[in-house]
């Protein structure tokens, strides 16, 4: 439908220049109807994306309020940390993929030794807990699906998947869980809270990264991207946490925002923008494909006129974090991508990097560019040694 409307709009715009006879009133009316239908479609699309964001943020807010009744620091899952609570909210587990810690906290404990044994059991269980199972029991995902995933949104192009799966991946690999349990946990008490802290092995990050390397190489070849760039973006976005999320909301390994990058990706792949569901984006292969396509679009569409590959990569990295418009402003003080590209072409790659570090408005994006660039160099060396 969208493609048909585009064709008729193009015809209507070209018709006055080509016509030698007065335009047929019926044809004019038909074109006007198609233009109105296209406008209505765009409006429905915008509303659907807004409702998606509202439904997710409401589900998170409601659960945070519920958790706060027991836990003053009502932690929820984020980009680099998976958090789960027992049904009675008396136990909390955190797997921090960034710091390499697994922390189990218990309220109103009466037996610390028993709590340590239970914590060990829960960590061992993570090696057999798929992301599918974790999401199936996630209160925020359940509430969001109940409020949003209905037939009207399906008709609007809501792209879900029948099973909540990150295919074949568990929260911790068996090796990571076993090596974590070999250490002696640190146990502390404060108020009514007992905290049991385990440390994952130092090689845990490399083990997690290795799980996704085949997907990364496949998408890098498909979209003509350096695999080290994709790996560095994943590490910076999520520390290879397959259940990463942020309040924007953004989901999965490469932190895809359904209402921005997701729209660009689906419009490119499917011919029309669609809403990528959390379940869809929590599948690792889907997520890596979406993130890779967005990087491809940043380089091949938004900054296609930038000649120097290194300069272009700096712009792509910064834009992945803050959007191409903000990157254009940093280079040209306007949102014009043409002016920004022209400015980049008048600088060396080092000058482009320094300009971004000086002119980008958000410190977060400056740090993001530094981190991804540094991690790229590490992955480049690793790929050479493979």
C-alpha positions in Angstrom: 0.0 0.0 0.0 2.7 2.5 1.0 4.6 1.9 -2.3 1.4 2.3 -4.3 0.7 5.6 -2.6 4.2 6.8 -3.3 3.8 6.0 -7.0 0.5 7.9 -7.2 1.9 10.9 -5.3 4.9 11.0 -7.7 2.5 10.8 -10.7 0.4 13.7 -9.3 3.5 15.9 -8.7 4.8 15.3 -12.2 1.4 15.5 -14.0 1.2 19.3 -14.4 4.6 19.5 -16.1 3.7 16.7 -18.5 0.1 17.4 -19.3 -0.9 19.1 -22.5 -4.7 18.8 -21.8 -6.7 20.0 -18.8 -6.5 17.6 -16.0 -9.4 15.2 -15.6 -11.4 16.2 -12.4 -11.9 12.5 -11.5 -8.1 11.9 -11.7 -7.5 15.0 -9.6 -10.0 13.7 -7.0 -8.3 10.2 -7.1 -4.9 11.7 -6.5 -6.2 13.8 -3.7 -7.7 10.8 -2.0 -4.4 8.9 -2.3 -2.5 11.8 -0.8 -4.9 11.9 2.1 -4.7 8.2 2.6 -0.9 8.4 2.7 -1.1 11.3 5.2 -3.5 9.3 7.3 -1.2 6.4 7.2 1.7 8.5 8.4 -0.4 9.8 11.3 -1.5 6.4 12.4 2.2 5.3 12.2 3.3 8.2 14.4 0.5 7.5 16.9 1.4 3.8 17.0 5.1 4.5 17.8 4.0 7.0 20.5 1.7 4.4 22.1 4.5 1.8 22.0 6.8 4.1 24.0 4.0 5.0 26.4 3.0 1.4 27.0 6.6 0.3 27.7 7.4 3.2 30.0 4.1 2.7 31.9 4.9 -0.9 32.4 8.3 -0.1 33.8 7.0 2.7 36.0 4.3 0.5 37.5 6.7 -2.3 38.3 9.2 0.1 39.8 6.6 1.4 42.1 5.7 -2.1 43.2 9.3 -3.0 43.8 9.9 0.2 45.8 7.5 -0.9 48.4 10.1 -3.5 49.5 13.4 -2.0 48.1 14.2 1.7 48.5 16.7 1.3 45.6 14.2 -0.2 43.2 16.6 -1.4 40.5 15.3 -2.6 37.2 17.2 -4.2 34.3 19.4 -1.8 32.3 21.9 -1.8 29.4 24.6 -3.8 31.2 22.8 -5.3 34.2 20.1 -8.0 34.3 17.9 -7.8 37.5 15.3 -10.2 38.7 13.1 -10.4 41.9 11.4 -13.3 43.6 7.6 -13.3 43.4 7.4 -12.1 47.0 10.0 -9.4 46.2 12.2 -10.6 49.2 15.1 -11.7 47.0 16.9 -9.9 44.2 19.6 -11.1 41.8 21.8 -8.8 39.7 24.1 -10.0 36.9 26.3 -7.0 36.1 27.9 -7.7 32.7 30.0 -4.6 32.9 31.6 -5.1 36.3 31.6 -8.9 36.2 29.7 -9.3 39.4 26.7 -11.5 40.4 24.9 -10.1 43.5 22.1 -11.8 45.4 20.4 -9.8 48.1 17.9 -11.1 50.7 15.6 -9.1 52.9 14.8 -10.1 56.5 17.2 -13.1 56.3 17.3 -15.5 59.3 20.1 -17.8 58.0 23.0 -16.4 56.1 24.5 -19.8 55.4 21.3 -21.0 53.8 21.1 -17.8 51.8 24.6 -18.4 50.4 23.6 -21.9 49.4 20.5 -20.7 47.7 22.5 -18.0 45.9 24.8 -20.7 44.6 21.8 -22.7 43.4 20.4 -19.6 41.6 23.7 -18.8 39.8 24.0 -22.4 38.7 20.5 -22.2 37.4 21.5 -19.2 35.2 23.5 -21.6 33.0 20.3 -23.5 32.2 18.0 -20.4 32.0 17.4 -19.2 28.5 16.6 -15.7 27.7 13.3 -17.0 26.4 12.4 -18.2 29.9 13.7 -15.1 31.6 11.5 -12.9 29.4 8.5 -15.1 29.7 8.6 -14.4 33.5 9.6 -10.7 33.2 6.8 -8.6 34.8 7.5 -5.6 32.7 7.4 -7.6 29.4 4.2 -9.3 30.6 2.5 -6.0 31.4 3.7 -4.3 28.2 2.3 -7.2 26.1 -1.0 -7.1 27.9 -1.4 -3.3 27.3 0.1 -3.0 23.8 0.2 -6.2 21.8 -3.4 -6.3 20.4 -4.9 -6.7 16.9 -5.0 -3.0 16.1 -1.2 -2.7 16.6 -0.6 -5.9 14.7 -2.4 -4.3 11.7 -0.3 -1.2 12.0 2.9 -3.3 11.4 3.9 -4.4 14.9 6.7 -7.0 14.3 6.6 -9.5 17.1 7.8 -13.1 17.3 5.7 -16.0 18.6 8.4 -17.1 21.1 10.3 -14.9 23.5 13.7 -16.2 22.5 17.3 -15.3 22.2 18.1 -18.4 20.3 20.2 -20.9 22.1 21.7 -18.4 24.5 21.5 -18.7 28.3 22.1 -15.8 30.7 25.4 -17.3 31.7 27.3 -20.0 29.9 27.9 -23.2 31.9 31.6 -22.4 32.0 31.0 -18.9 33.3 28.6 -20.1 36.0 30.9 -22.9 37.2 34.0 -20.6 37.4 31.9 -18.0 39.2 30.9 -20.5 41.8 34.4 -21.6 42.4 35.1 -18.3 44.1 34.3 -17.4 47.7 31.5 -14.9 47.9 31.7 -11.7 49.9 28.8 -11.6 52.4 27.7 -8.5 54.2 24.8 -7.3 56.2 23.2 -3.8 56.4 19.9 -3.2 58.1 17.5 -5.9 57.1 19.5 -6.7 53.9 22.0 -9.5 53.4 24.2 -9.1 50.3 26.1 -12.0 48.7 28.5 -11.0 46.0 30.3 -13.3 43.5 32.9 -12.3 40.9 32.8 -13.7 37.4 36.1 -14.9 35.9 38.1 -12.2 34.1 37.7 -14.0 30.7 33.9 -13.8 31.0 33.6 -10.9 28.6 35.6 -12.7 25.9 33.4 -15.8 26.4 30.2 -13.7 25.9 31.7 -11.9 22.9 32.6 -15.2 21.3 29.0 -16.4 21.3 27.9 -13.6 19.0 31.0 -13.5 16.7 29.5 -15.7 13.9 26.4 -13.4 13.7 28.7 -10.3 13.7 30.9 -11.6 10.9 27.9 -12.6 8.8 26.3 -9.1 9.1 29.6 -7.4 8.6 30.1 -9.2 5.3 26.5 -8.6 4.2 26.6 -4.8 4.8 30.3 -4.3 4.1 31.1 -3.1 7.6 34.3 -3.8 9.6 33.4 -6.6 12.1 35.5 -4.8 14.8 33.1 -1.8 14.5 30.1 -4.0 15.2 31.8 -5.8 18.1 33.0 -2.5 19.7 29.5 -1.0 19.4 27.9 -4.1 21.1 30.4 -4.0 24.0 29.9 -0.3 24.5 26.1 -0.5 24.2 25.5 -3.6 26.4 28.7 -5.4 27.4 27.2 -8.3 25.5 24.2 -8.5 27.8 21.5 -10.3 25.7 18.7 -8.8 27.8 19.9 -5.2 27.8 17.3 -2.5 27.9 17.1 1.2 28.6 14.2 3.6 29.4 14.2 5.3 26.0 13.2 2.4 25.4 16.0 0.5 23.6 16.4 -3.2 23.5 19.1 -5.9 23.1 22.7 -6.2 22.4 23.0 -3.2 20.1 20.3 -1.2 22.0 17.9 -0.7 19.1 15.3 2.1 19.6 12.2 1.0 17.8 11.0 4.5 17.2 14.2 5.8 15.5 16.8 3.3 14.3 14.1 0.7 14.2 12.0 2.7 11.8 14.9 3.4 9.5 15.9 -0.3 9.5 12.5 -1.7 8.8 11.7 0.9 6.1 15.0 -0.1 4.4 14.5 -3.9 4.8 10.7 -4.1 4.4 9.8 -1.0 2.4 7.8 0.5 5.3 8.6 1.4 8.9 7.4 -1.2 11.4 7.5 -1.4 15.2 10.1 -3.9 16.3 8.9 -5.6 19.5 11.1 -6.2 22.5 10.7 -9.9 21.8 12.0 -9.5 18.3 14.9 -7.4 19.4 15.9 -9.8 22.2 16.7 -12.4 19.5 20.4 -11.9 19.0 20.5 -12.5 15.3 17.6 -10.0 14.8 19.3 -7.4 17.0 22.7 -7.7 15.3 21.1 -7.5 11.9 19.1 -4.3 12.9 22.2 -2.7 14.4 24.4 -3.5 11.5 21.8 -2.2 9.0 21.6 1.0 10.9 25.4 1.4 10.8 25.2 0.7 7.1 22.5 3.4 6.6 24.6 5.9 8.6 27.5 5.4 6.4 25.9 4.7 3.1 22.9 7.1 3.3 23.4 9.8 5.9 27.1 10.4 5.5 27.6 8.8 2.0 29.4 12.0 0.7 32.2 11.8 3.3 35.2 10.6 1.4 37.7 9.5 4.1 36.7 6.1 5.6 38.1 7.0 9.0 36.3 10.3 9.1 33.1 8.5 8.1 33.5 5.9 10.8 33.8 8.6 13.5 30.6 10.2 12.2 28.8 6.8 12.1 29.8 6.0 15.7 28.7 9.4 17.1 25.5 9.3 15.1 24.7 5.8 16.4 24.6 7.3 19.9 23.1 10.7 19.3 21.5 10.7 15.8 22.9 12.1 12.5 21.2 15.5 13.1 23.2 16.2 16.2 26.4 15.1 14.5 25.7 17.5 11.6 25.2 20.3 14.1 28.6 19.6 15.6 30.3 19.9 12.3 28.3 22.6 10.5 26.1 24.2 13.1 23.1 23.2 11.1 21.2 19.9 10.7 22.2 19.7 7.0 24.0 16.5 6.3 25.3 17.9 3.0 27.0 20.8 4.9 28.3 18.4 7.5 29.8 16.1 4.9 31.4 19.0 3.1 32.9 20.2 6.4 34.3 16.7 7.1 35.8 16.6 3.6 37.7 19.8 4.4 39.4 18.2 7.5 41.7 15.3 8.1 40.3 12.3 10.0 42.1 13.5 13.2 40.6 16.9 12.8 37.1 15.4 12.4 37.6 13.4 15.6 38.8 16.5 17.6 36.0 18.6 16.2 33.5 16.1 17.4 35.1 15.9 20.8 35.0 19.7 21.1 31.6 20.4 19.6 29.3 17.5 20.4 26.8 18.8 23.0 26.5 15.7 25.1 29.4 14.4 27.2 27.9 10.9 26.9 28.4 10.9 23.1 32.0 12.1 23.4 32.7 9.3 25.8 30.9 6.9 23.5 33.0 7.8 20.6 36.2 7.4 22.7 35.1 4.0 24.0 34.1 2.6 20.7 37.2 3.8 19.0 39.5 2.4 21.6 37.6 -1.0 21.6 37.8 -1.2 17.8 41.6 -1.2 18.0 41.5 -4.1 20.5 39.1 -6.1 18.2 41.2 -5.3 15.2 44.2 -6.9 16.8 42.2 -9.9 17.9 40.9 -10.4 14.3 44.4 -10.3 13.0 45.4 -13.0 15.5 42.5 -15.3 14.6 
